[in-house]
Amino acid sequence: MENRELRDFLNSLRTGDVLSGRIASIERFGVFVALDSGPDHPVFPGVGFITIPELSWRHFEDASDIVQVGQRVSCEFLQFDTTNGEARLSLRAMQPDPFQTFADSTTVGQTLQGRVTKLIPFGAFVQVTDGIVGLVHLQELAETPIEAPEEVVQVDDKVVVVVTEIDRERRRLALSRRQASTALD
């Protein structure tokens, strides 16, 4: 980095610092943030940069579903990118993780209702609450063996499932429709 002011600013930042600024530009690969406390970037619209995965815990189609140009934001500093001279930021780190909140109030063996959101060759994804989707593996979709999820469920079907695993670290939820049907008998 040739820009001494920018280099000194980035070197002063520590992981976990909270930085504020305004959204300067929304691109398909991320969002530039003009930081209140930082210098101007010699090339990009802002010194701060939020990658798409760091915008929100929730699934979204476009970055503009989460932020708008000109919007003020507070973000957590993750690291600096020496190649581009950017402060890598996280907007989602400033929000509670909905998966962890869900995991705090849910137990393995618990029965839940949900809606099938997607079918894949080896199972179906079921949304059990806002922003929380779990996987029902093919062998857990029905009591008898099936070849494809379409044999027993379709997208938008309402289903009853049992929680079989909560993986907090990988943020994954495993569900069983088969166990739910035996629990209801």
Residue frames relative to the residue before (quaternion, step in Angstrom):
aa qw qx qy qz dx dy dz
M 1.0000 0.0000 0.0000 0.0000 0.00 0.00 0.00
E 0.2880 -0.7871 0.5263 0.1431 3.54 -0.66 1.12
N 0.6336 0.5361 -0.3292 0.4503 3.59 1.14 -0.63
R 0.3415 -0.7898 0.4794 0.1724 3.57 -0.25 1.34
E 0.6416 0.5279 -0.3289 0.4489 3.61 0.94 -0.89
L 0.6655 0.4934 -0.2943 0.4764 3.58 0.95 -0.89
R 0.6515 0.5162 -0.3116 0.4605 3.59 0.91 -0.90
D 0.6662 0.4967 -0.3041 0.4658 3.61 0.89 -0.92
F 0.6350 0.5243 -0.3293 0.4620 3.59 0.98 -0.81
L 0.6903 0.4781 -0.2869 0.4610 3.60 0.78 -1.00
N 0.6555 0.5126 -0.3105 0.4596 3.60 1.00 -0.75
S 0.6388 0.5371 -0.3262 0.4439 3.59 1.18 -0.47
L 0.6052 0.5890 -0.3489 0.4063 3.59 1.21 -0.40
R 0.1762 -0.7643 0.6139 0.0895 3.55 -1.18 0.70
T 0.5991 -0.5619 0.4325 0.3719 3.55 -1.10 0.75
G 0.7650 0.3220 -0.2653 0.4907 3.55 -0.87 1.02
D 0.4729 0.6538 -0.4556 0.3760 3.61 1.22 -0.24
V 0.2934 -0.7296 0.5871 0.1921 3.58 -1.10 0.69
L 0.0716 -0.8021 0.5927 -0.0127 3.54 -0.73 1.16
S 0.2067 -0.7787 0.5824 0.1079 3.56 -1.06 0.78
G 0.1808 0.7688 -0.6009 0.1232 3.50 -1.23 0.52
R 0.4583 -0.6471 0.5126 0.3294 3.53 -1.25 -0.37
I 0.5517 -0.5979 0.4655 0.3485 3.54 -1.16 0.67
A 0.2112 -0.8132 0.5361 0.0817 3.58 -0.60 1.19
S 0.8018 -0.0627 0.0889 0.5877 3.58 1.07 -0.73
I 0.1907 -0.7501 0.6222 0.1175 3.56 -1.10 0.77
E 0.0499 -0.7943 0.6050 -0.0226 3.54 -0.71 1.16
R 0.6491 -0.5249 0.3647 0.4125 3.61 -1.21 0.28
F 0.7206 0.4346 -0.2278 0.4899 3.61 1.19 -0.53
G 0.7957 -0.1934 0.1213 0.5610 3.61 1.24 -0.09
V 0.4837 -0.6628 0.5142 0.2497 3.51 -1.39 -0.09
F 0.2737 -0.7457 0.5861 0.1599 3.58 -0.91 0.95
V 0.1428 -0.7825 0.6041 0.0488 3.54 -1.04 0.90
A 0.2828 -0.7134 0.6172 0.1738 3.57 -0.90 1.00
L 0.2643 -0.8107 0.5074 0.1238 3.56 -0.32 1.28
D 0.5405 -0.6298 0.4575 0.3190 3.56 -1.06 0.80
S 0.7833 0.3700 -0.1715 0.4692 3.57 0.90 -0.97
G 0.6753 0.5231 -0.2972 0.4265 3.59 1.19 -0.17
P 0.5918 -0.5524 0.4435 0.3846 3.54 -1.32 0.22
D 0.5935 -0.5139 0.4504 0.4251 3.55 -1.29 0.10
H 0.4232 -0.6687 0.5413 0.2842 3.55 -1.17 0.57
P 0.4974 -0.6928 0.4274 0.2998 3.62 -0.86 0.86
V 0.7815 0.3020 -0.1572 0.5228 3.63 1.16 -0.49
F 0.7770 0.3577 -0.1671 0.4903 3.57 0.80 -1.07
P 0.6243 -0.5720 0.3787 0.3737 3.59 -1.22 0.38
G 0.8064 0.0528 -0.0407 0.5877 3.60 1.22 -0.16
V 0.5328 -0.6215 0.4754 0.3223 3.55 -1.25 0.52
G 0.6835 0.4531 -0.2761 0.5013 3.58 1.14 -0.63
F 0.0251 -0.7907 0.6116 0.0053 3.56 -1.11 0.71
I 0.1385 -0.7702 0.6204 0.0512 3.55 -0.93 1.02
T 0.3225 -0.7305 0.5652 0.2072 3.58 -0.70 1.07
I 0.6933 -0.4961 0.3265 0.4082 3.58 -1.20 0.51
P 0.6937 0.4716 -0.3192 0.4410 3.68 0.75 -0.85
E 0.6889 0.4913 -0.2852 0.4503 3.62 1.13 -0.52
L 0.4884 0.6791 -0.4256 0.3452 3.60 1.26 0.08
S 0.8150 -0.0843 0.1201 0.5605 3.59 0.89 -0.91
W 0.5190 -0.6021 0.5055 0.3354 3.54 -1.27 0.45
R 0.6758 0.5119 -0.2798 0.4506 3.55 1.10 -0.71
H 0.5346 -0.5913 0.4926 0.3492 3.54 -1.26 0.46
F 0.0680 0.7827 -0.6163 0.0543 3.59 -1.03 0.79
E 0.5194 -0.6627 0.4576 0.2857 3.54 -1.22 0.54
D 0.8135 0.0598 0.0316 0.5777 3.58 0.91 -0.91
A 0.5967 -0.5909 0.4046 0.3621 3.59 -1.05 0.75
S 0.6320 0.5406 -0.3378 0.4407 3.60 1.09 -0.64
D 0.5266 0.5879 -0.4223 0.4459 3.61 1.28 -0.03
I 0.7217 0.4240 -0.2186 0.5015 3.58 1.24 -0.51
V 0.8132 0.0414 0.0242 0.5800 3.60 0.88 -0.98
Q 0.2466 -0.7434 0.6040 0.1476 3.54 -1.33 0.40
V 0.5821 -0.5564 0.4503 0.3856 3.57 -1.14 0.60
G 0.7669 0.3127 -0.2653 0.4937 3.56 -0.90 0.99
Q 0.5439 0.6305 -0.3945 0.3886 3.60 1.20 -0.39
R 0.3781 -0.7006 0.5571 0.2364 3.57 -1.05 0.81
V 0.0093 -0.7976 0.6024 -0.0305 3.56 -1.01 0.88
S 0.2043 -0.7029 0.6594 0.1714 3.51 -1.36 0.39
C 0.0413 -0.8154 0.5755 -0.0459 3.54 -0.80 1.08
E 0.4372 -0.6520 0.5468 0.2911 3.52 -1.30 0.39
F 0.4001 -0.6979 0.5420 0.2432 3.55 -1.00 0.90
L 0.2334 -0.7864 0.5622 0.1050 3.57 -0.86 1.05
Q 0.7352 -0.2593 0.2393 0.5788 3.56 0.79 -1.09
F 0.3552 -0.7092 0.5302 0.2995 3.55 -1.20 0.07
D 0.3812 -0.6975 0.5748 0.1943 3.47 -1.19 0.84
T 0.2720 -0.8020 0.5107 0.1485 3.57 -0.28 1.26
T 0.5859 0.5869 -0.3703 0.4184 3.61 1.12 -0.56
N 0.7966 0.2851 -0.1293 0.5171 3.57 0.85 -1.01
G 0.3880 -0.7264 0.4819 0.2993 3.60 1.23 -0.23
E 0.4721 0.6666 -0.4311 0.3834 3.55 0.94 0.96
A 0.3614 -0.6516 0.6150 0.2581 3.50 -1.32 0.48
R 0.2563 -0.7606 0.5765 0.1530 3.60 -0.54 1.14
L 0.1146 -0.8288 0.5472 -0.0224 3.52 -0.73 1.19
S 0.1975 -0.7536 0.6104 0.1428 3.54 -1.32 0.31
L 0.2666 -0.7452 0.5932 0.1472 3.55 -0.76 1.08
R 0.6557 0.5351 -0.3228 0.4238 3.59 0.99 -0.81
A 0.5835 0.5897 -0.3790 0.4101 3.61 1.12 -0.52
M 0.6403 0.5245 -0.3190 0.4617 3.57 1.24 -0.39
Q 0.6851 0.4289 -0.2600 0.5282 3.59 1.33 -0.06
P 0.5346 -0.6033 0.4568 0.3761 3.60 -1.07 0.54
D 0.4765 -0.6549 0.5076 0.2940 3.56 -1.09 0.76
P 0.3771 -0.7546 0.4824 0.2357 3.63 -0.46 1.12
F 0.5987 0.5584 -0.3791 0.4313 3.61 1.10 -0.54
Q 0.6660 0.4946 -0.3074 0.4662 3.60 0.93 -0.87
T 0.6183 0.5301 -0.3355 0.4735 3.58 1.06 -0.75
F 0.6415 0.5118 -0.3072 0.4819 3.58 1.00 -0.90
A 0.6749 0.5068 -0.2961 0.4472 3.60 0.87 -0.95
D 0.6085 0.5638 -0.3471 0.4374 3.60 1.11 -0.64
S 0.7823 0.3378 -0.1609 0.4980 3.58 1.04 -0.74
T 0.6824 0.4470 -0.2727 0.5100 3.60 1.28 0.13
T 0.1538 -0.7939 0.5831 0.0785 3.57 -1.07 0.72
V 0.5807 -0.5353 0.4709 0.3931 3.54 -1.25 0.46
G 0.7429 0.3496 -0.2924 0.4903 3.56 -0.91 0.96
Q 0.5414 0.6276 -0.3946 0.3965 3.56 1.26 -0.29
T 0.3331 -0.7303 0.5659 0.1883 3.57 -1.07 0.82
L 0.0328 -0.7988 0.5998 -0.0348 3.55 -0.92 1.02
Q 0.3326 -0.6854 0.5955 0.2549 3.53 -1.29 0.33
G 0.0517 0.8108 -0.5809 0.0509 3.54 -1.09 0.68
R 0.3991 -0.6803 0.5622 0.2487 3.52 -1.40 -0.06
V 0.4460 -0.6747 0.5206 0.2736 3.57 -0.92 0.94
T 0.1591 -0.8216 0.5443 0.0583 3.59 -0.72 1.10
K 0.8070 -0.0074 0.0432 0.5889 3.58 1.13 -0.60
L 0.2229 -0.7445 0.6143 0.1368 3.55 -1.14 0.75
I 0.0438 -0.7698 0.6368 0.0018 3.55 -1.04 0.87
P 0.7043 -0.4895 0.2817 0.4301 3.64 -1.11 0.44
F 0.7850 0.3307 -0.1759 0.4934 3.61 1.01 -0.72
G 0.8362 -0.0614 0.0091 0.5448 3.60 1.16 0.41
A 0.4291 -0.6690 0.5396 0.2777 3.52 -1.29 -0.49
F 0.3324 -0.7051 0.5876 0.2171 3.54 -1.14 0.68
V 0.0985 -0.7937 0.6002 0.0074 3.54 -0.93 1.00
Q 0.2785 -0.7372 0.5933 0.1639 3.56 -0.85 1.02
V 0.1764 -0.8230 0.5362 0.0628 3.56 -0.60 1.19
T 0.7609 -0.0434 -0.0072 0.6474 3.56 1.31 -0.27
D 0.7334 -0.4235 0.2799 0.4522 3.57 -1.24 0.23
G 0.8567 0.1061 -0.1022 0.4944 3.57 -0.65 1.14
I 0.6818 0.4406 -0.2876 0.5082 3.61 1.23 -0.06
V 0.0159 0.7949 -0.6001 0.0880 3.53 -0.57 1.29
G 0.1112 -0.7898 0.6015 0.0451 3.54 -0.99 0.90
L 0.4314 -0.6912 0.5231 0.2501 3.53 -1.29 0.39
V 0.1594 -0.7230 0.6653 0.0957 3.52 -1.07 0.92
H 0.3167 -0.7597 0.5377 0.1831 3.59 -0.41 1.22
L 0.7031 -0.4963 0.3269 0.3905 3.54 -1.22 0.65
Q 0.7055 0.4644 -0.2758 0.4588 3.61 0.84 -0.93
E 0.6863 0.4551 -0.2790 0.4940 3.60 1.27 -0.26
L 0.5161 0.6648 -0.4067 0.3554 3.60 1.27 0.07
A 0.8117 0.0521 0.0075 0.5817 3.60 1.03 -0.72
E 0.6003 -0.5768 0.4153 0.3667 3.56 -1.24 0.43
T 0.7342 0.3137 -0.2058 0.5658 3.57 1.11 -0.61
P 0.6113 -0.5804 0.3842 0.3765 3.61 -1.07 0.65
I 0.0777 -0.7755 0.6261 0.0233 3.55 -1.10 0.83
E 0.4829 -0.6774 0.4855 0.2687 3.55 -1.25 0.49
A 0.8036 0.0635 0.0187 0.5914 3.58 1.08 -0.78
P 0.5876 -0.6066 0.3966 0.3598 3.60 -1.03 0.70
E 0.5849 0.6133 -0.3597 0.3903 3.60 1.12 -0.67
E 0.5517 0.6222 -0.3875 0.3979 3.58 1.22 -0.37
V 0.8203 0.2332 -0.1006 0.5124 3.60 1.08 -0.64
V 0.8008 0.1297 -0.0824 0.5789 3.64 1.17 -0.40
Q 0.1894 -0.7415 0.6324 0.1197 3.53 -1.34 0.43
V 0.6322 -0.4983 0.4135 0.4254 3.57 -1.25 0.37
D 0.8004 0.2464 -0.2634 0.4788 3.55 -1.06 0.99
D 0.4432 0.6614 -0.4825 0.3651 3.64 1.22 0.04
K 0.3382 -0.6843 0.6030 0.2317 3.54 -1.14 0.69
V 0.0087 -0.8126 0.5806 -0.0492 3.57 -0.84 1.03
V 0.3327 -0.6784 0.6117 0.2341 3.51 -1.37 0.38
V 0.0243 -0.8092 0.5854 -0.0450 3.56 -0.85 1.04
V 0.3055 -0.7020 0.6074 0.2120 3.52 -1.35 0.35
V 0.4381 -0.6730 0.5303 0.2719 3.57 -1.00 0.85
T 0.1245 -0.8146 0.5642 0.0506 3.60 -0.71 1.08
E 0.8020 -0.0214 0.0097 0.5969 3.59 1.19 -0.44
I 0.0936 -0.7467 0.6560 0.0578 3.53 -1.14 0.78
D 0.0764 -0.7980 0.5977 0.0036 3.57 -0.49 1.23
R 0.2690 -0.8081 0.5066 0.1344 3.56 -0.06 1.33
E 0.6664 0.5290 -0.3137 0.4214 3.58 0.88 -0.91
R 0.7700 0.3186 -0.1787 0.5232 3.60 0.85 -0.92
R 0.3675 -0.7577 0.4635 0.2758 3.58 1.36 -0.02
R 0.4640 0.6595 -0.4510 0.3826 3.56 0.86 1.03
L 0.1735 -0.7687 0.6131 0.0556 3.48 -1.15 0.84
A 0.1378 -0.7773 0.6101 0.0673 3.59 -0.78 1.06
L 0.1045 -0.8080 0.5798 -0.0063 3.53 -0.92 1.02
S 0.1659 -0.7683 0.6072 0.1160 3.56 -1.31 0.37
R 0.2759 -0.7332 0.6015 0.1564 3.54 -0.85 1.00
R 0.5964 0.5821 -0.3468 0.4304 3.58 1.11 -0.77
Q 0.6889 0.4726 -0.2843 0.4703 3.61 0.85 -0.92
A 0.6205 0.5392 -0.3455 0.4527 3.57 1.10 -0.63
S 0.6570 0.5037 -0.3275 0.4554 3.60 0.98 -0.76
T 0.6607 0.4731 -0.3209 0.4865 3.61 1.04 -0.65
A 0.6225 0.5408 -0.3435 0.4495 3.61 1.10 -0.59
L 0.6771 0.4989 -0.2864 0.4590 3.58 1.13 -0.65
D 0.5707 0.6153 -0.3800 0.3889 3.62 1.21 -0.41
